Structure formats: structure tokens, C-alpha cells
Amino acid sequence: MAQHPVHRICLTSWELLQVFHGPVIPRQGELLLLEKDGRESKYRVERVMYKLTSHDELMATVFVEPA
């Protein structure tokens, strides 16, 4: 079983909201439902930054704002 790369979802202030694994990265403009502090909140993807890790995997940092 292949392990999926690790990505991050952050507020536009770089506050980490969630770490996720998987090949599907949210796109700019999409809505996300995220659970934080036991509550679900809706966020809109503002931008996505990609970085190559030391293991030659593409890691995405997804920046969101409350929707």
C-alpha cells in the first residue's frame, strides 16, 4: 500500500488548521469543511503553494479564509 504525501491547510496567517494525506489537493476557490476544536467550519481556498520535499514528494500548503 502506497503512502500518500502529507499536505497542510493553513489560514492565510500561516496558522496550521489541519494536516492531511492524499493525492487530491483542494483548488483555489473551492469550499472546505474543516473540523477545529470540535466544530465544523467552512473555509474557501485562497491559494495553494507547492514545495518539493527532501524525499522528492510534492507538498502543498493550502491557504484558506473563513467562508
SVG drawing of the C-alpha trace seen along z (x, -y; Angstrom):
<svg xmlns="http://www.w3.org/2000/svg" viewBox="-20 -36 36 38">
<polyline fill="none" stroke="black" stroke-width="0.4" points="0.0,0.0 1.5,-3.3 1.6,-6.1 0.1,-9.4 2.0,-12.6 1.4,-15.0 -0.1,-18.4 -1.1,-21.3 -4.2,-23.5 -3.5,-26.9 -5.2,-30.2 -3.8,-33.0 -1.8,-33.9 0.0,-30.6 -1.9,-29.2 -1.9,-25.5 -5.5,-24.2 -5.1,-20.6 -2.5,-18.2 -3.9,-15.8 -2.6,-12.9 -3.6,-12.2 -3.2,-12.8 -6.1,-15.2 -5.2,-18.9 -8.1,-21.4 -8.1,-24.1 -8.4,-27.9 -12.0,-28.9 -13.2,-25.6 -15.0,-25.3 -13.8,-23.1 -15.5,-21.9 -12.9,-21.5 -13.3,-20.4 -11.4,-22.6 -12.0,-22.5 -14.8,-20.0 -16.8,-22.3 -17.1,-22.2 -16.3,-25.4 -16.5,-26.3 -13.4,-27.8 -12.7,-29.0 -9.3,-28.1 -7.5,-31.4 -4.2,-30.0 -2.1,-26.9 1.7,-26.8 3.8,-23.7 7.2,-22.7 9.4,-19.7 10.4,-17.8 13.7,-16.1 12.0,-12.8 11.1,-14.3 7.4,-14.5 5.3,-17.5 3.9,-19.0 1.0,-21.5 0.2,-24.3 -3.4,-25.3 -4.3,-28.8 -7.9,-29.3 -10.1,-32.1 -13.4,-31.6 -16.3,-31.4"/>
</svg>
